[in-house]
Amino acid sequence: MRRLPVTPVLGVNPAAGSGGVVANIAGHPQIISDIVFQYYKDTTFLSAARFYEEVLGLRKTYDTPGIRMYELTEHSAVGLIKENTGGYFQAPAATPPMMISIETEQFDEWYRQLRDRNATFLGEEKHKTELVESYLVKDPGGYTVEIFRWRERKIAR
């Protein structure tokens, strides 16, 4: 299989609102933003919503009885979907197979906030690798949220 070169291109996207900067791959249609959707059982949907609002402190941008969205950055969000919400066919997994990673320069401040708000840490220690420093918390639906900062940036902003 031939690998194509990937060249990130940063540019101003007028469709992204007030001069939003978005990353694109040369030769591909533009990406304005992204939303990661996670699926929750009826019994964990509201506690997960409280986690994203009160523990992480994210701003809610959309709210219906079965769907909520929270802003991560100007161009990214996390969405919560309650099982059996019309038209969404993904069932909540017994062990959710994904993780949300949040990059921050306020690494220690996030740690204190999450500890003070009684987040469930996966191991209390901060992890350090060649690339990043990080720690992991679990949301009420079993999803992992990583808070990290680069030790040496390997991707473009």
N, C-alpha and C positions, 0 to 999 in steps of 0.2 A: 504494500500500500504506500503510495507516494504521499509524503507530508508536505503540505503547502506552508509557505512562510506566513506567519501571523505578525502583522505590523499594527500595533495599536495607534490610533489616530485620535487626538483630542481636538474637539472643535466646538464652536458655539452652535447650539441647536435652537433656532427660533421657535420651533414647535414645543420646546421644553419650558416655555415660559420666559421669565425675565433673563434671557441670556444664559441659560443653563449650559454647563459644560458636560458633555457626555463622551464616553469612550466608544469607539467604533473600530471594527476590523476593516482594513482597507478592502474595497471591492464588495462589501456586503451592505445590505440595507441598514439604516441607522437604528440604534437602540436608544430609546429615550429614557427608560427606567426599567426596573424589575421588581416584581413582587413574588416572594416565596410564600406559598400557601401550605399550611399545616392543617391536618385533619384531627378532630377531637371527638371523643365520645360525648354523648349528652351530659354525662355526669362530670366531665372535666372542662367543658367549654367555658363556663363562667369563671371558674378558678383560674384557667389559663388567661382569660381576658384580664382578670385582676392582676396576675403576674406581670403581663406586659405593660399595664397601666401603672400599677403601684410599685412593683419591685424594680422593674427596669426603668420606669418613668417615661415610657414612650407616649407620643401624642397620637390619640385616636383620630383617624381621618375618615373612617366609614363605620357605620353601626346599623346593623339590622338584627333581627332575632337570631339568625344563624350564621352571620358573617361579620367579622370585624377586621379592620385593617389599621396598622400602626406604622407611622413613619420612622424609618431608620435614618435616612438622609434625604436630601432634596429629591433624589432620584431612585430611592429604594425603600421598600416596605416589607413588612411581614403581615400575612393575612391568616386569620383563624377561621376555619369552617367547621361547623357542627355537623356531625353525621346526620344523614337523611335530610340535608338541606337541598331543596329542589335543584336538580340539574347537575349536582356535583357527585360524581360516582366513586370517588376514592374513599375507601373505608379506613378508619383509624387503625394503625398497625399496633400490635401488641408491644413491640419494641420499635419505636419510630426510627427509621433508617437514615436520618439526616441530622445535620447540625447547622445552626445559624452561627456565623462567625462575625463578630462586631469588632472592627478595628478602631482603636482610640489612642490618642496621645495622653489621655487622662487615665491611664491604666490603674494607678493606685487609688484614685478617687472613685472609680467604678467599683473596685474591690471593697472599699469601705462602705459605699452605698449598698451594695448587695449584701454584705455581711450585716449591716445595720438593719436591713429590711428582711432579714431572716431567709435569704435565698438558700436553696439546697445545693451546696457545693459538692462536686464529684471529686473527692479528695480535697482537703483544705489547702494543700500546698499550691503555690503558683508553679507552673511548669515552664521550663526554659529549654529551648532547642537551639540549634544553630541559626534558625530563621526567626523565631518568635519567642516572646514571653506570653504566657496565657494562663487562664484558669477557666474552669467549666462549671456551669450551674445547670440544674434540671428544672424544666417548667412542669406544671401540674399534669400535663399530658404525657410526660416522659421524654419530650424533646430536649436535646442538649443545646445550650447557648454558650458559645465560647466568646470571651472577651480577650483581645490580644493587642499587642503592639509589635511591630517589626523590630528586630534587632538589626537586620539589614534588608531593606526593601527589595523584593524580587519581582514585583509587578508595578506597572505604571499607575498613577492616580488618575 
